[in-house]
């Protein structure tokens, strides 16, 4: 996580996913992120500056900037347009808190994955052989082990492969968080 090089990939992957989930163009999101990151030593870029640099519409740019602000990786300052005197907002990536906020987000994801893992490990599931609908034992029992959608007999699911994947993902994420914290707090 030291410097920009090692965090960019993980952060960009997260930004790409967040943007896609919010209906924002992920490629434009990454492009704007890189422009703001490259201008880190400057006073920031306005949405008009970003529009001139990218050709994207201001509405698209503002959605991306709002996303960055919501996840606490960007900050802005108010200024005046040099010619018109109108209020402008100059945006920049907040390098001081970006790494810490990324770790917080990773920890939140880890908590959700751990909760899911515990649920998978402690629950027996039944699945419809036709459409793959998944039911807990209690739900299957309430429906007399018959799919409420199509009437097929539910089959007990072996969720061991899913559990193994969750264990591996949580292990890797835990290691990544540990590396990130060592990088931030020891240097």
Backbone bond lengths (Angstrom), bond angles and torsions (degrees), N, CA, C in turn:
res aa  C-N    CA-C-N  psi(-1)  N-CA   C-N-CA  omega(-1)  CA-C   N-CA-C  phi
1 X - - - 1.443 - - 1.513 111.47 -
2 X 1.282 116.92 -6.31 1.455 118.56 -179.53 1.508 110.14 -71.11
3 X 1.311 115.22 137.82 1.458 119.97 -177.90 1.514 109.92 71.06
4 X 1.320 115.25 -173.77 1.457 119.39 -179.04 1.513 112.45 -85.73
5 X 1.329 118.40 -29.53 1.447 121.83 -170.46 1.511 115.49 -59.89
6 X 1.329 118.19 -44.93 1.447 119.00 -172.37 1.525 113.27 -83.22
7 X 1.309 118.79 -20.54 1.460 119.44 179.30 1.525 111.92 -88.99
8 X 1.301 117.04 -26.85 1.451 120.28 -173.11 1.522 112.97 -54.00
9 X 1.334 117.66 -45.64 1.449 120.11 -176.31 1.521 111.22 -62.82
10 X 1.335 117.45 -50.16 1.458 120.03 179.66 1.514 112.07 -63.31
11 X 1.302 116.52 -42.95 1.456 120.31 179.16 1.518 110.78 -66.91
12 X 1.320 116.41 -41.85 1.467 119.27 179.23 1.523 111.41 -63.58
13 X 1.331 117.16 -37.69 1.468 119.73 176.60 1.522 110.21 -62.71
14 X 1.333 116.31 -43.39 1.452 120.71 179.05 1.537 110.54 -64.36
15 X 1.336 116.68 -44.91 1.459 120.74 179.27 1.522 111.30 -61.62
16 X 1.309 115.63 -42.10 1.473 120.90 179.74 1.526 109.63 -58.47
17 X 1.334 115.72 -47.88 1.456 121.14 -179.38 1.529 111.84 -65.84
18 X 1.334 117.36 -45.44 1.468 120.77 179.12 1.522 111.58 -61.07
19 X 1.329 115.80 -44.22 1.464 119.86 -179.47 1.521 110.34 -61.94
20 X 1.326 116.43 -47.50 1.466 120.69 -179.72 1.519 110.37 -58.76
21 X 1.344 116.83 -43.54 1.463 121.05 -179.42 1.526 112.77 -65.76
22 X 1.329 117.01 -27.25 1.468 120.88 179.50 1.524 112.52 -94.15
23 X 1.337 117.35 4.56 1.457 120.82 179.07 1.522 113.80 76.93
24 X 1.326 116.43 22.86 1.464 122.22 178.37 1.522 107.32 -104.31
25 X 1.320 116.96 141.19 1.462 120.97 -179.32 1.533 109.22 -60.12
26 X 1.336 118.03 114.81 1.465 119.94 -176.24 1.529 113.68 -67.52
27 X 1.322 117.82 -33.76 1.468 119.93 179.21 1.525 111.01 -66.81
28 X 1.322 116.26 -40.14 1.465 120.16 176.71 1.526 110.33 -66.55
29 X 1.317 116.08 -36.62 1.462 120.84 178.70 1.527 110.27 -60.36
30 X 1.319 116.50 -47.54 1.468 120.90 -179.57 1.529 110.10 -65.34
31 X 1.325 116.76 -40.53 1.466 120.91 179.41 1.536 110.14 -60.27
32 X 1.317 117.25 -47.81 1.465 121.39 -179.80 1.526 110.19 -65.55
33 X 1.328 117.27 -40.05 1.465 120.62 177.15 1.528 110.26 -57.49
34 X 1.313 116.64 -47.18 1.470 120.62 -178.70 1.527 111.54 -64.24
35 X 1.325 116.79 -39.35 1.466 119.47 177.93 1.528 110.79 -63.06
36 X 1.315 116.40 -44.25 1.466 119.80 179.08 1.525 111.21 -67.04
37 X 1.316 116.48 -38.24 1.463 120.25 179.07 1.526 110.37 -65.75
38 X 1.331 116.82 -40.33 1.467 120.84 179.13 1.527 112.41 -66.69
39 X 1.319 116.53 -24.62 1.465 120.35 -179.05 1.518 111.35 -96.82
40 X 1.316 117.14 21.18 1.473 121.77 -172.59 1.523 113.85 -57.07
41 X 1.315 119.54 -35.92 1.452 121.16 -178.08 1.516 113.51 -81.07
42 X 1.318 117.20 -6.66 1.459 121.45 -177.49 1.523 110.43 -92.09
43 X 1.332 115.41 -174.51 1.461 120.74 -178.16 1.524 112.58 -80.05
44 X 1.319 117.86 -6.77 1.456 121.75 -179.21 1.513 110.96 115.05
45 X 1.317 115.18 170.22 1.457 122.05 179.53 1.524 109.14 -120.58
46 X 1.314 116.23 137.75 1.466 120.37 176.75 1.521 108.48 -85.03
47 X 1.323 115.51 168.13 1.464 117.90 176.50 1.531 110.54 -64.01
48 X 1.343 116.63 -30.83 1.468 119.68 175.95 1.530 111.07 -66.67
49 X 1.348 116.19 -40.38 1.469 120.17 175.92 1.522 110.03 -60.39
50 X 1.325 116.17 -45.68 1.464 120.44 -179.08 1.520 111.21 -65.36
51 X 1.325 116.79 -36.43 1.467 120.46 177.13 1.535 110.03 -62.69
52 X 1.320 116.58 -43.42 1.464 120.52 179.56 1.534 111.58 -65.93
53 X 1.330 116.37 -36.90 1.467 120.50 -178.86 1.523 113.34 -74.87
54 X 1.339 116.29 -31.25 1.466 119.69 -172.03 1.520 114.86 -109.89
55 X 1.325 116.40 -28.87 1.461 119.69 -173.01 1.523 112.61 82.86
56 X 1.335 117.79 2.15 1.464 121.33 178.31 1.527 109.17 -76.87
57 X 1.331 115.30 153.90 1.463 120.15 176.70 1.530 109.53 -70.28
58 X 1.346 115.49 148.22 1.467 119.90 -178.84 1.520 112.01 -59.67
59 X 1.324 117.58 -35.56 1.465 120.13 178.40 1.516 111.65 -60.01
60 X 1.333 117.31 -41.69 1.469 121.14 177.34 1.527 110.60 -65.48
61 X 1.306 115.53 -43.27 1.461 121.17 -178.94 1.526 109.88 -62.74
62 X 1.311 117.01 -42.93 1.467 120.36 -178.43 1.532 111.92 -65.65
63 X 1.333 117.06 -35.12 1.463 119.72 175.91 1.530 110.46 -61.90
64 X 1.328 116.13 -42.92 1.464 120.85 179.44 1.528 109.83 -64.93
65 X 1.327 116.75 -46.02 1.463 120.61 -179.61 1.533 110.89 -61.58
66 X 1.315 116.44 -39.70 1.466 120.78 178.22 1.535 109.93 -63.01
67 X 1.339 116.70 -41.08 1.461 120.39 177.06 1.528 110.54 -60.29
68 X 1.328 116.82 -46.91 1.470 120.95 179.23 1.530 110.76 -59.63
69 X 1.322 115.99 -40.69 1.459 120.27 -179.38 1.535 110.66 -67.70
70 X 1.327 117.12 -41.67 1.465 121.59 -178.67 1.522 112.42 -62.71
71 X 1.332 116.05 -34.27 1.464 118.53 -178.69 1.530 111.61 -96.46
72 X 1.316 115.89 10.02 1.464 123.04 171.46 1.529 114.44 63.34
73 X 1.337 116.14 39.78 1.467 117.87 174.05 1.522 110.94 -112.41
74 X 1.320 116.59 -6.98 1.461 120.34 179.45 1.521 109.43 -132.57
75 X 1.307 113.34 151.47 1.451 119.74 174.46 1.525 107.79 -132.93
76 X 1.302 115.69 166.95 1.462 119.76 179.35 1.511 109.94 -137.13
77 X 1.306 114.37 160.91 1.459 120.71 171.83 1.517 106.70 -132.23
78 X 1.308 115.14 150.25 1.467 119.79 177.94 1.515 109.14 -88.50
79 X 1.302 114.20 142.87 1.451 120.41 176.67 1.525 109.25 -147.77
80 X 1.286 115.61 -176.27 1.465 121.44 179.59 1.521 109.77 -114.16
81 X 1.327 115.03 140.70 1.459 120.33 174.12 1.521 107.00 -63.50
82 X 1.344 118.04 131.39 1.463 120.23 -174.45 1.532 114.11 -62.21
83 X 1.324 117.62 -26.74 1.477 119.76 -177.20 1.513 112.90 -101.09
84 X 1.340 116.81 -44.08 1.464 119.68 -173.88 1.525 113.55 -94.91
85 X 1.331 117.25 -19.19 1.459 120.45 -177.76 1.517 113.06 80.08
86 X 1.323 117.12 0.17 1.463 120.79 179.38 1.529 109.93 -67.60
87 X 1.329 115.14 152.49 1.464 120.07 178.12 1.522 109.62 -68.93
88 X 1.328 114.80 133.27 1.468 121.55 175.85 1.519 107.87 -126.46
89 X 1.295 115.13 152.94 1.462 121.54 176.23 1.519 107.56 -112.29
90 X 1.320 115.55 126.64 1.456 122.07 -179.94 1.525 108.21 -107.15
91 X 1.308 115.77 120.86 1.451 122.87 -173.05 1.520 111.18 -103.57
92 X 1.336 114.49 146.00 1.461 119.40 173.24 1.524 108.52 -150.38
93 X 1.318 114.76 156.01 1.459 120.11 174.85 1.523 106.78 -74.16
94 X 1.301 116.18 131.28 1.462 122.31 -178.37 1.528 108.34 -86.65
95 X 1.322 115.44 88.86 1.461 121.16 -174.95 1.527 112.90 -63.75
96 X 1.321 117.22 -29.49 1.462 120.41 -177.41 1.527 112.41 -66.71
97 X 1.309 117.47 -38.33 1.463 119.90 -176.15 1.526 113.68 -107.81
98 X 1.323 116.98 -7.73 1.461 119.99 -175.84 1.531 111.43 -57.50
99 X 1.316 118.09 -48.33 1.461 121.09 -176.83 1.521 111.82 -64.62
100 X 1.319 116.96 -40.74 1.458 120.71 179.76 1.527 110.36 -66.01
101 X 1.321 116.80 -41.86 1.462 120.12 179.29 1.521 111.87 -67.48
102 X 1.316 116.59 -34.05 1.464 119.78 176.65 1.526 109.80 -65.00
103 X 1.316 117.65 -41.92 1.466 120.63 177.36 1.527 110.19 -62.24
104 X 1.315 117.02 -42.00 1.472 119.94 178.38 1.526 111.12 -60.00
105 X 1.323 116.24 -42.48 1.471 119.65 178.97 1.522 110.81 -65.50
106 X 1.321 116.42 -40.65 1.467 119.94 178.57 1.521 110.20 -63.15
107 X 1.333 117.12 -39.99 1.459 120.28 178.42 1.527 111.30 -65.17
108 X 1.318 116.93 -37.77 1.465 120.35 177.54 1.529 110.31 -64.23
109 X 1.323 116.27 -41.72 1.468 120.08 177.34 1.525 109.65 -64.35
110 X 1.323 116.83 -42.95 1.465 120.62 178.79 1.526 110.75 -60.05
111 X 1.316 117.82 -42.69 1.468 121.01 178.29 1.529 110.78 -59.27
112 X 1.324 116.96 -44.12 1.471 120.38 179.28 1.526 111.17 -65.38
113 X 1.322 116.46 -40.81 1.465 119.70 178.81 1.529 110.92 -65.92
114 X 1.321 116.88 -39.72 1.469 120.58 178.81 1.529 110.79 -65.11
115 X 1.315 116.48 -40.07 1.465 120.73 176.52 1.527 109.43 -61.54
116 X 1.326 116.52 -44.98 1.468 120.80 179.51 1.529 111.18 -63.46
117 X 1.330 115.86 -41.15 1.465 120.51 178.91 1.524 110.60 -61.46
118 X 1.323 116.75 -46.87 1.475 119.76 178.72 1.533 110.68 -60.13
119 X 1.318 116.22 -40.28 1.473 120.52 178.71 1.530 110.64 -63.71
120 X 1.317 116.34 -44.82 1.465 120.28 179.65 1.524 111.53 -63.64
121 X 1.325 116.20 -39.75 1.462 120.34 -177.98 1.531 112.69 -71.62
122 X 1.316 117.28 -27.18 1.468 120.44 -173.89 1.525 113.85 -104.36
123 X 1.322 117.57 3.83 1.455 120.64 -174.69 1.521 110.28 -124.00
124 X 1.317 115.34 139.15 1.457 121.03 171.73 1.522 107.18 -94.46
125 X 1.317 115.93 131.87 1.460 120.76 -178.04 1.518 110.88 -114.61
126 X 1.323 113.98 150.98 1.458 121.90 173.82 1.517 106.80 -124.44
127 X 1.329 115.31 146.71 1.453 120.10 -174.78 1.527 110.03 -131.40
128 X 1.320 115.52 146.56 1.458 121.57 176.08 1.530 107.89 -79.82
129 X 1.318 118.22 128.06 1.465 119.79 -179.47 1.527 113.33 -69.88
130 X 1.311 117.75 -16.52 1.469 120.75 -178.46 1.519 113.40 -88.08
131 X 1.334 116.68 -52.34 1.471 118.22 -174.79 1.524 113.60 -113.86
132 X 1.327 117.89 -0.73 1.461 120.47 176.89 1.519 114.34 77.55
133 X 1.330 117.95 8.13 1.470 120.50 177.59 1.521 108.79 -57.58
134 X 1.307 115.40 139.39 1.451 121.55 -173.23 1.526 109.73 -114.74
135 X 1.337 116.25 135.56 1.454 121.67 -177.56 1.526 109.88 -134.34
136 X 1.325 116.21 144.09 1.460 119.63 172.41 1.522 108.22 -71.24
137 X 1.328 116.29 168.22 1.462 120.47 177.99 1.525 110.02 -56.42
138 X 1.343 116.60 -45.88 1.474 120.27 -178.36 1.524 111.48 -60.47
139 X 1.339 116.42 -43.36 1.477 119.74 179.01 1.521 110.76 -65.12
140 X 1.332 116.38 -42.89 1.464 120.13 179.06 1.529 110.18 -63.35
141 X 1.329 116.48 -42.10 1.460 121.35 179.68 1.529 110.88 -60.94
142 X 1.343 116.30 -44.77 1.474 120.90 178.87 1.522 111.51 -59.78
143 X 1.318 117.29 -31.26 1.467 121.80 -179.20 1.527 111.79 -98.07
144 X 1.343 116.19 15.27 1.461 122.71 179.46 1.524 111.79 55.73
145 X 1.346 116.24 35.28 1.458 124.83 177.70 1.529 112.71 58.93
146 X 1.340 114.81 31.85 1.459 122.50 176.64 1.521 107.39 -120.55
147 X 1.311 116.34 135.05 1.466 120.76 179.70 1.521 109.80 -62.79
148 X 1.327 117.48 123.20 1.466 119.85 -179.16 1.532 112.70 -69.10
149 X 1.310 117.58 -16.34 1.467 120.69 -178.85 1.525 112.42 -86.26
150 X 1.354 116.12 -44.18 1.464 118.00 -172.95 1.520 114.30 -124.93
151 X 1.328 117.98 -7.42 1.458 120.59 177.42 1.524 114.64 85.28
152 X 1.333 118.91 3.82 1.463 121.52 178.79 1.526 110.06 -73.27
153 X 1.320 115.58 154.08 1.448 121.52 176.28 1.527 108.46 -73.12
154 X 1.333 116.44 127.75 1.469 121.15 -179.34 1.523 109.93 -74.49
155 X 1.333 115.46 146.61 1.463 121.81 179.60 1.517 109.01 -115.49
156 X 1.340 115.17 141.62 1.463 118.81 177.64 1.528 108.80 -65.38
157 X 1.318 115.48 136.30 1.457 120.98 -177.44 1.525 110.38 -98.46
158 X 1.321 115.47 139.18 1.465 120.55 171.07 1.522 106.17 -93.89
159 X 1.326 116.48 102.79 1.458 119.98 -177.85 1.524 112.25 -93.88
160 X 1.326 117.36 15.22 1.468 121.47 179.48 1.530 112.10 -55.99
161 X 1.343 119.89 -45.95 1.471 118.46 179.19 1.534 112.45 -60.27
162 X 1.312 117.49 -38.89 1.459 122.23 178.93 1.528 110.07 -64.80
163 X 1.336 115.77 -42.03 1.468 120.91 178.45 1.522 109.74 -62.56
164 X 1.318 117.15 -43.58 1.469 120.68 -179.93 1.523 111.72 -62.22
165 X 1.325 117.11 -40.13 1.461 120.58 177.33 1.520 110.34 -64.49
166 X 1.320 117.20 -45.08 1.465 120.87 178.28 1.523 111.31 -60.56
167 X 1.320 117.15 -41.73 1.465 120.21 177.94 1.525 111.04 -61.29
168 X 1.312 116.95 -44.55 1.466 120.83 -179.09 1.532 111.18 -65.74
169 X 1.318 116.99 -44.05 1.467 120.74 -179.80 1.528 110.46 -63.58
170 X 1.327 116.70 -43.29 1.470 118.95 -179.98 1.523 110.73 -67.60
171 X 1.332 117.87 -37.45 1.469 120.76 178.17 1.526 110.06 -61.54
172 X 1.350 116.86 -47.68 1.468 120.38 -179.10 1.524 111.26 -64.87
173 X 1.320 117.10 -40.65 1.463 120.10 179.94 1.529 110.54 -66.32
174 X 1.321 117.26 -39.83 1.462 120.87 177.62 1.532 110.28 -61.16
175 X 1.333 116.71 -43.88 1.470 121.06 178.15 1.529 111.33 -63.78
176 X 1.326 115.87 -40.68 1.468 120.27 179.23 1.524 111.00 -63.48
177 X 1.314 116.92 -43.34 1.469 121.04 178.30 1.525 110.05 -62.30
178 X 1.331 116.31 -42.60 1.465 120.60 179.47 1.530 110.67 -61.59
179 X 1.340 117.38 -44.44 1.472 120.91 177.42 1.522 111.15 -62.12
180 X 1.321 115.51 -43.48 1.463 120.37 -179.07 1.520 111.06 -61.95
181 X 1.336 116.01 -44.55 1.468 119.63 -179.72 1.513 111.31 -65.13
182 X 1.317 118.10 -40.81 1.464 120.68 177.80 1.525 110.18 -61.58
183 X 1.318 115.70 -41.39 1.466 120.61 -179.18 1.522 111.73 -63.82
184 X 1.308 116.83 -41.56 1.467 121.05 -177.92 1.525 111.76 -74.92
185 X 1.316 116.36 -48.22 1.453 120.04 -169.87 1.523 114.78 -89.00
186 X 1.321 117.77 -11.60 1.467 118.94 179.25 1.523 112.06 -102.46
187 X 1.321 117.40 -8.60 1.464 117.99 -176.89 1.426 110.98 -125.22
